[in-house]
Amino acid sequence: MAEMELNVPSGPASAIINATNMSAPIDGIHPVGPLFNWRMMFYLVHPNEVPDLDAKDLGRVPNYFAQATPIFYAMLLIELVVKYWYTGKGFRLNDSITSITAGLTMMTTKFLVRGADLLLYVYLFDNWRLWTIPLRSWSGWITAALLADLSFYWLHRISHEVSILWATHQTHHSSEEFNLTTSQRQSIFGGLYAWIAYLPMAVFGFTPVAHIIHFQINQLYQFFIHTTMIKNMGPLELFLNTPSHHRVHHGRNRYCIDKNYAGALIIWDKMFGTFEPEHPNEQIVYGLLQPVNTFNVMWIQFGYVVESIRKLSHYDTIRDKISSLIMGPGWKPGSQRLGDPAKLPDIKAPMPVYDVKLSTGKKIYCVIHTVSVMWFFNHCAQHYEQWSMATAALACLCVFVTVGHMGSLLDDRWWIPAAEIVRCGAGFGILRAFDVSQDVRNTAIVLYFASIVYWITVVVSLGMGKRLSTALRKKKMIEKAVKSVSPVKHK
């Protein structure tokens, strides 16, 4: 292993998810050239535009995800306008909220992980690297980008081809829509094992800083490919992963299954035999082969995991039980590793999608509380490192319960009024655990109080409506009985 003197801080690695002011310089370094935040969404970053950091100075790595947040919203708005202009339809509110809150739950787990997923990478880099590759050079930048993308390809592929990993990754494929919000529908569990795929980069001498930077930019690139508004990108289709290629990956048509795993470069799929171009004469149907039929993001996150464990009871031998976890999702005893392709359902458009009609009041309520939990997450992201693990766990619980309730509200579950009254009532006491300003505390108290009043009104209205409906039915029955007894027609 090549020896190298490094001036690095001691202590465990720390993942950075704190929000960053996109207009501010990064540790005194201004981006080279205009529109930096737009360009980094498409991997158009010069190596000199990243901070010149020590190999393990993870505490100063820019949070490109946070910097790109305004760009996310701008691109979402553009797609929404273009889609409405050409199709007369926007995004489905219920599906979009589910996707956004799924991303929120995934990022919330960072409050508990606290950089532990980087410790082994740092250890391998310190003790087992073959050499050291500089980040701020074109050779180091390009090789790091290629290896990060190749690592993602294999991570993505095994997430489809290993049943227990698919149980977590299926969250991303559960939407029956395909738009930019779909990119946010991520698994809570993915980050618990995703880091393993990138460990070879440490051995080959890519610094922990290089790994974190390229991981972020690679993920940012994949945001824009979740759209139906970009039909074809011409010659770029030959080597880039494009919206057309990624639409195939999200399809449940027979020809789409287990294809196009690429992150930024489609060349990996072409090299390893998993590439399939979009069929222009066959409309793609999005989602899972067995739709989840719920907007409850917590059930979407955990439901298939529970089902995979339950499936173990169907097999008699230990070998079959283990195989059901490590083989493909379609595996059965005696079949191929990934199951029998001939038994895949031949799904064709048009297909009905799961949808629930809600009153305007419930939709507004859901939007308000979704925005509030997004604000709460942002507050937690800025302060969680100063909190105890118990407080961080409480923050996670608050996020999970809130987004779960909002999903069940979108499903129009009968128990939501009572559950929301309890949640909002508990919110008065839970507020004390987090260091929010008095203005924020007062705003939250008003929101919780108004929410409780709203649901009490809904419950009372439902009760009065049922009584009125019962009375009307009784009246009609009496009138019908009277008419049957006195069939005399008056002239």
TORVEX-449641 format. One record per atom (N, C-alpha, C): x, y, z. Coordinates in steps of 0.1 Angstrom, whole numbers, plus 5000, padded with zeros to 4 digits. Each point is the difference from the previous one (the first is absolute). Example, Ala and Ser with C-alpha at 12.3 -4.5 7.8 and 13.67 -1.06 7.14 Angstrom:
513249435078
499150125000
500950125000
499650114993
500950115000
499250115008
//
This chain:
500849885000
499250125000
500950125000
499650104992
500850124999
499950085013
501150065005
500050075012
499750154997
499350075009
499750144997
499850075013
500650125002
499750085011
498750084999
499149985009
498850075000
499750085012
499650124999
499750085011
498450005002
499549905008
498649985001
499650005014
498750055002
499550005014
499849865005
500149985013
499749875006
498549995003
499649885004
498649985003
499249934989
498849965003
499249934990
499550094988
499749944989
499550074989
498650055003
499750114994
498750065002
499350044987
498849944998
499350034987
499450145002
499950074989
499550145000
498750014993
498950035007
498850024993
499450145003
500850085007
499450135004
499850094987
498950085001
499750094989
501150104999
500350044987
501050104997
499450114992
500450125002
499650114992
500649994986
499249984990
500649984987
500750124994
499750125005
500650124995
501350035007
500349935011
501250035008
501249924994
501250055002
501249934996
500249875008
500649904995
500349885007
501350015007
500050035013
501250015008
501050104994
499450114995
500850114994
500449984985
499549884994
500349984986
498850024992
500050094990
498950024992
500149914988
498849954995
500049924988
500650074988
500749924992
500650064988
499050004989
499650124996
499050014989
498650015005
499150044991
498650035004
499249875001
498850015006
499049895000
500649875005
500950015010
500649885005
499049905005
498950045007
499149915006
499149934989
499850074989
499449934989
500949904994
501250034997
500949914993
500349885008
500150015013
500349885008
498949895000
498850054996
498949904998
500349914988
500950044991
500249924988
501549964999
500750005012
501349955001
501050094993
499650134997
500850094992
500850095010
500949935008
500850075010
501549984997
500750115001
501550004998
500649965013
501049915000
500649965013
500550115009
500450114994
500450125008
498950075007
498749964997
498950065006
499649945014
500749895003
499749945013
501150055010
499750015012
501050055010
501249915001
501150065002
501349935001
500149955015
499449895003
499949955014
501149895002
500349985013
500849885004
499149884997
500849884999
499349884996
498849965008
500050035013
498949965008
499350115007
500150124994
499450125006
498550004997
499349905004
498649984996
499150115005
500450065011
499150105006
499950134992
500950014990
499950124991
499649974986
499649874997
499549974987
498750074997
499950074989
498850074997
498849904999
498850055005
498849924999
499350044987
500449944989
499450034987
498549974999
499649905008
498549985000
499350125005
500450065011
499450125005
500150114991
501150024994
500250114990
499149994988
499749874996
499249984989
498550005002
499650015013
498550005003
499250104993
500550134999
499250094992
499949964985
501149944995
500049954986
498949894998
499949915010
499049905000
498650064998
499750105008
498750065000
499850074987
501050074995
499950074987
499749904988
500749895000
499849904990
498749935001
499549985013
498749945002
498950094994
500250135003
499050104994
500050004985
501250004994
500150004986
499349874994
500349895006
499449874995
498550015001
499550055011
498550015003
499450094989
500650114997
499450094990
500049944986
501249944997
500149944987
499049884998
499949925011
499149894999
498550054999
499750105007
498650054999
499750064986
501150074995
499850064987
499849904989
500749895001
499949904989
498949895002
499749975013
499049895002
498750055007
500050125005
498950055008
499849945014
501149935004
500049935013
501250045008
499950025013
501250025008
500449885007
500650015012
500449895008
498849965009
499949875003
499049965011
500650045013
499250085008
500450055013
500449885009
499149905001
500349895009
501349924997
500249984987
501249934996
501350085003
499950134997
501250095002
500350025014
499050015009
500350015014
500649885006
499549884995
500649875004
501549994996
500350054988
501449994996
500950095008
499550135002
500850105007
500349955014
498949955007
500249965014
500849875001
500049924990
500949885000
501550055000
500350104992
501350055001
500450065013
499050065006
500250065013
500349905011
499349884999
500349905010
501449944998
500449994987
501349954998
501150095006
499950134997
501050095005
499950015016
498949985006
499850015014
500949905007
500249884994
500849905007
501550055002
500450104993
501350065002
500250055014
498950045006
500150055014
500549895009
499849874997
500449895009
501349944995
500250004987
501249934994
501350095004
499950134998
501050105004
501449964995
500049964987
501349984994
500649865002
499349925007
500649865003
500249924987
499250044989
500249934988
501350034993
500750105005
501350044993
501249955008
499849945011
501149965009
500949894993
499349904994
500849904993
500750054988
499450094993
500750064988
501350075005
499950085011
501150075005
501149905004
499649905007
500949895005
500849944988
499349964989
500649944989
500950104993
499650124999
500950104994
501350025008
499950005013
501150025009
501049894999
499549874999
500849895002
500249914988
499150014990
500149904989
500150064986
500050134999
500050064987
501349974993
500049974987
501149974992
500950124996
499350114999
500750134997
499050115003
500350124998
499150115002
499850084987
498750024997
499750074987
499550145004
500650104994
499650145004
498650034994
499250075007
498650034996
500050114990
500850115003
500050124991
500949994989
499949904992
500749984987
499049934990
500250034988
499049944990
500149845000
501249955002
500149855000
499349955012
500350065012
499349955012
498650025000
499550124994
498650035000
499249904991
500649974988
499349924990
500049855005
501149955006
500049875004
499149985013
499950105008
499149995012
498650004995
499750084990
498650014995
499649864994
500949944992
499749874994
499949895010
500950005010
499949895010
498750025009
499750125003
498850035008
498749954993
500050034987
498949964992
499949854998
501149944998
500149854999
499549945013
500450055011
499649955013
498550015002
499450124995
498650015001
499349904992
500549974988
499449904991
499849875007
501149955006
499949875007
499250005012
500150115008
499150025011
498549994996
499750074989
498650014995
499649864995
500949944993
499649874994
499849895011
500849995010
499849905011
498750045008
499750135000
498850045007
498749944993
500249974988
498849944992
500149855000
501349955001
500249854998
500149925013
500050075011
500049935013
498750035007
499349905004
498650025004
499950095012
500949985010
499850085013
500550144997
500850034991
500450144996
498950064992
499449924991
498950054993
498850045009
499949935011
498950045010
500250145004
501250055000
500250145004
499950094988
500749964989
500150094988
498650024993
499149905002
498750014993
499350135003
500350065012
499450135003
500150104988
501250014994
500350094990
499149974987
499649884999
499349964988
498549995002
499550045012
498649985004
499150104994
500550114995
499150114994
499549954986
498750024998
499449974987
500150124991
500750115004
500350124992
501550004997
500350084991
501550024997
500250154997
500550075010
500350144999
501150035010
500450135000
501250035009
499849975014
498750005005
499849975014
500449855003
499849914989
500349865002
501549985004
500950094996
501449985004
500250015015
499150065007
500150025015
499449885007
499449914994
499449885006
501149905003
500750025011
501149925004
499849915012
500849905002
499949905010
500750055013
499349985011
500750025013
501249915002
499949884995
501049905003
501250014990
499850064989
501150004989
501350055006
500050105007
501350065005
500749915010
499349905006
500649915009
500949904994
499949984987
500949914993
500750054988
499550124995
500550054987
501550035001
500550045011
501450045001
501049894997
499549875001
500949894998
500450004985
499250044991
500349994986
501250104996
500250105009
501050104997
501349985006
500249895008
501249975007
501249984991
499849944988
501249984992
500750144996
499250115000
500650134997
501050035011
499849965012
501050035011
501349924998
499849884996
501249924997
500850054988
499350054990
500750064989
500650145002
499750055012
500750135004
499250124998
498749994998
499250124999
499650045014
500350135003
499950055014
498549995004
499750005013
498750015005
499350124995
500750114999
499450134995
499649984985
500849934992
499749974986
498849924999
499949905009
498849915000
498750075003
500050095010
498850075004
499650104989
501050074994
499650094989
499549934988
500649904996
499549934988
498749925002
499849955012
498849945003
498850104999
500250125005
499050105000
499750044985
501050034993
499850054986
499449894991
500449885002
499449894993
498549995003
499650015013
498649995004
499250124994
500650125000
499450124995
499749984985
500949944992
499849984986
498749924998
499849905009
498849914997
498750075003
500050125005
498750075003
499250024987
500750064990
499350054988
499549894991
500549875001
499749904991
498649935004
499450055011
498749955004
498950094994
499850004987
499050084993
499649944987
498750034996
499549964987
500050114990
500550125005
499950124991
501250014990
501149935003
501150004991
500049874993
499750004987
499749884993
501349934995
501050084995
501249944994
501150115001
501249965003
501150095001
501149984989
499549944989
500949994988
501249915002
501250054996
501249925001
500449975015
499550085009
500349975014
499449875005
499049954993
499449885004
501049884999
501050024992
501049894998
500849975012
500350105009
500949975011
499450065013
499150095000
499450045013
498749935004
499849995013
498749965004
499050124999
499049984992
499150114997
498649975005
499150094999
498649975004
499449894993
500349984987
499549894992
500449875006
501349995002
500649875006
499449985014
499850105008
499649985013
498549975001
499250054990
498649965000
499949854998
500949944992
499949854999
500349945014
501050055007
500349945013
498850005009
499250115000
498850015009
498849934995
500049954988
498849934994
499849875005
498749955000
499749875004
499549924987
500150054989
499849924988
501149895000
499749894993
500949885001
501450044995
500150084990
501350034994
500850095009
499450065010
500750105009
500649945012
499649885004
500449945013
501549985000
500750055011
501449975002
500950064989
499750124995
500850064990
500450145004
501150054994
500550135001
500250055015
501049945006
500450035014
500950135001
500450064990
501050105000
499750125009
501050075004
499950125007
500150124991
501250034996
500250114990
500449954986
500649884999
500549954987
499349874997
499449994988
499349884996
500949904995
501350034999
501049914994
500149875008
499850025013
500149885009
499049894996
498750054998
499049904996
500349944987
500650074991
500449954986
501149905002
500950035009
501249915002
499549875007
499150005009
499649895009
498749934996
499550044988
498849934995
498750035006
499850125006
498750035006
499450124994
500450044988
499550124993
498749964992
499050085000
498949994991
499550144996
499950034987
499550134996
498550015002
499550125001
498550025001
499449964987
498949935001
499249964988
499050114997
500250074989
499250114997
498549974997
499749874996
498749964997
499349935012
500650005012
499349945011
500150105012
498850055005
500050095011
500449935013
500950075007
500549945013
499050025011
499849895008
499250005012
500950005012
499950105009
501050015010
499549945013
500949975009
499749945013
500549865002
499449935010
500449865003
499149904993
500549884999
499249904994
498749975009
500250015013
498950005009
499950135007
499250094996
499950145005
499750005015
500650105007
499850005015
498650055004
499450084991
498650055003
499950075013
500950095003
499950085012
500950124998
499750115007
500950125000
500750025013
499849905009
500750005013
501549964998
500850105000
501449984997
500749915010
499549995012
500749915009
499749854997
498749984995
499749864996
500849974987
500150104991
500849984988
501549965004
500550075010
501449975004
500149865007
499149965008
500249885008
499149884995
499050034993
499049894996
500749884993
500850034990
500649894992
501049925009
500750075009
501049945009
499249905008
498950045006
499249915008
499549884992
499650034987
499549894992
501149904996
501350054998
501149914997
500349915012
499950055012
500349925012
498849905001
498850044998
498949915001
500049894990
500750034988
500149904990
500849885004
500950025010
500949895004
499249895005
498850025006
499249895006
499549914989
500050044988
499549924989
501049894995
501250015005
501149914996
500349915011
500349874997
500249905010
501549995004
500950014991
501449985002
500750135003
501149995008
500850125003
500650064987
500449914991
500650044987
499050084992
498749965000
499050084992
499750135007
500050005013
499850125008
501050114997
501349955000
501150094997
500050054985
499649904992
500050044985
498950104998
498949995007
498950104998
500450145003
501150015008
500550145004
501150054991
500849914995
501250044992
499849984985
499049934996
499749984985
499250124996
499650004987
499150114995
498650005006
499350114999
498750015006
499049904994
500349954987
499149914994
500449855002
501049985008
500549865001
499049915007
500049884995
499249895007
500949885000
499849905009
500849885000
500049934986
501249984994
500049934987
500150104989
499950135002
500050104989
501450054999
500250094990
501350074998
500250105012
501250055001
500350095011
499150125001
499650064988
499150115000
498649974997
499749875000
498649964997
499849974986
498849964996
499749974986
499450124993
500850054990
499550124993
498749984992
499849874996
498749974993
498850025009
500249995013
498850025009
499750145004
500850094995
499750145003
498750044993
499250085007
498750044994
500350104988
499249984990
500250084988
499250135001
500550105007
499250125003
500150104988
498950054997
499950104989
499150115004
500350124994
499250125003
498749994992
498950065004
499950085013
499749915012
500550045011
499849925013
499450105010
499149965008
499450095010
501150035011
500050125006
500950035011
499250015013
500749985011
499450015013
499850155002
498750045004
499750145002
498950015010
499950105008
499050025010
499550154999
498750025000
499550134999
499950065014
500550125002
499950065013
499350144999
499450045011
499450135000
501250115000
499650124995
501050114999
500650035014
499250005010
500550025014
501149915004
499849874997
501049905004
501350014992
499850044987
501250034992
500850115005
499350115004
500750125005
500749965013
499349935009
500649955012
501349924998
499949914990
501249924998
501150084995
499850094991
501150094995
500650085011
499250065008
500550085011
500949925010
499549885003
500849925010
501349944993
499949984987
501249954993
501050114999
499650124997
501050115001
500550025014
499249995010
500550015014
501049905003
499849874996
501049905004
501350024992
499950054987
501250034993
500850115007
499350105005
500750115008
500649935013
499349915006
500549945012
501349924997
500049934989
501149924996
501250104998
499850114993
501150104997
500550055013
499250025010
500450055013
500949895007
499549884999
500849895006
501349984993
500150014987
501249994992
501150105005
499650115004
500950105004
500549995015
499349925008
500349995014
500249865006
499849904992
500049865006
501349965005
501150064995
501349965004
500350045015
499250105004
500250055014
499049935010
499149924994
499049935008
500549865005
499449965011
500349865004
499349904990
500549885001
499449904991
498549985003
499650015013
498649995003
499150114993
500550135001
499350114993
500049984985
501149954994
500049974986
499049894996
499949905009
499049894997
498650055001
499850095010
498650065001
499750084988
501050084994
499850074988
499649914988
500749894999
499749904990
498649955001
499649965013
498649955003
499050114996
500250125003
499150114996
499850004985
501150004993
499950004985
499349884995
500349885005
499449884995
498549995002
499650045013
498650005003
499250104992
500650124998
499350104992
499849964986
501149954993
499849974986
499149874998
500149915010
499149895000
498550045001
499750095008
498750055002
499550074987
500950084994
499650074988
499749904989
500849904999
499749894990
498749945002
499749975013
498749935003
498950104998
500250135002
499050104996
499750004985
501149994992
499849994986
499349874996
500149895008
499349884998
498550015005
499850115007
498750035006
499549895010
501049965009
499749905010
499050065011
499249915005
498950055009
500550045013
501249955004
500550035013
500950135001
500250064989
500950125000
499550115009
498750045000
499650115009
500549985015
499749885005
500549975014
501550005001
500749944990
501449995001
500750144999
499450094992
500550134998
499850095013
498949985006
499750075013
501049965010
500349875001
501149955009
501350064997
500449994987
501350054995
500250155003
499050084997
500150145002
500050045015
499249925007
500050025015
501449975006
500649894995
501349975005
501150104996
499750074989
501050104995
500250115009
499050045008
500250115010
501149975010
500149875004
501049965010
501349984993
500049934988
501249974993
500950124996
499350114998
500750124995
501150045010
499849975013
500950045010
501449934998
500049894993
501349934999
500950064989
499550094992
500850054989
500250155002
501250054997
500450145003
499550094989
498750024999
499450094990
499850145007
499950104991
499750135005
498650015006
499850115007
498650025006
499050024989
500450084989
499150024989
499649874993
501049914998
499749874994
499149925009
500350005013
499249935010
498550055000
499850134999
498750055000
499249964987
500850014989
499349964987
499649855001
500949925005
499749855001
498849985009
499950075011
498949995009
498750034993
500050114993
498850054992
499649894990
501049954993
499749894990
499449885006
500649955012
499549885006
498550035005
499850115006
498750045006
499050004988
500350074989
499150014989
499749864994
501049925000
499949864994
499049925009
500250015013
499149925009
498550054998
499850134999
498750064998
499449954987
500950004989
499649954987
499449865001
500849915006
499649865000
498849985009
499950075011
498749995008
498850044992
500250114992
498950044991
499749904990
501049934994
499849904990
499249885007
500449965012
499349895006
498650035003
499850135005
498650045003
499150004988
500650064989
499350014987
499749864995
500949915001
499749864996
498949945008
500050025013
498949955008
498750064997
499950134998
498850064996
499549964986
501049984991
499749954987
499449865000
500649925008
499549865001
498550005006
499850085010
498750015006
499050054990
500450104993
499150064989
499749904990
501049924995
499949904990
499049895005
500249965013
499149905005
498650055001
499850125004
498750065001
499350004986
500750044990
499550014987
499649864994
500949905004
499749864995
498749955007
499850035013
498849965007
498850074994
500150134997
498950074994
499649944987
501049974992
499649944987
499449865002
500549925009
499449875003
498550025005
499850105008
498650025005
499150044988
500550094992
499250054989
499749884990
501049924998
499849884991
499049915006
500049985013
499149915007
498650054999
499850135002
498750074999
499449984986
500850024990
499649994986
499549864997
500849905006
499649864997
498749965007
499750065011
498849975007
498850084994
500250124996
498950084994
500350034986
499749914991
500350024986
499050084992
499250085008
498950084993
500750124993
499650024988
500650114992
499050115000
500450125004
499250125000
500050074987
498850034996
499850074987
500150155002
//
